[in-house]
């Protein structure tokens, strides 16, 4: 159940990032400091959550880049001023939509196996 809650939170963060960046391109993204900070915050929160996923659960679901998300979190938290905005934009525009879909599928799968008593 704990893993399912974490996956739900990850999905919510991914959906926020997608919503925030709807209609943006790289230039409009980087020109809006509040948008950048909101997205970077959500990315770091996602990475922090990945630390709480059970190792066995993560191994069973390799379609989710658990270690990469946590690694991005470390890069953001420990070197915010040096974060590569091109990399952040590529993650947001290319990886987050696919991640959202994979998390949604995983959550549906998990909920499909939940037994209600």
Buried (B, 14 or more C-beta within 10 A) or exposed (E): EEBBEBBBBBBBBBBBBBEBBEEBEBEEBBEBEEBBEBBBBBBBBBBBBBEEBEEEBBEEBEEBBBEBBBEBBEBBEEEEEEBEEEEBBEBBBEBBBEBBEBBBEBBEEBEEEEEEE
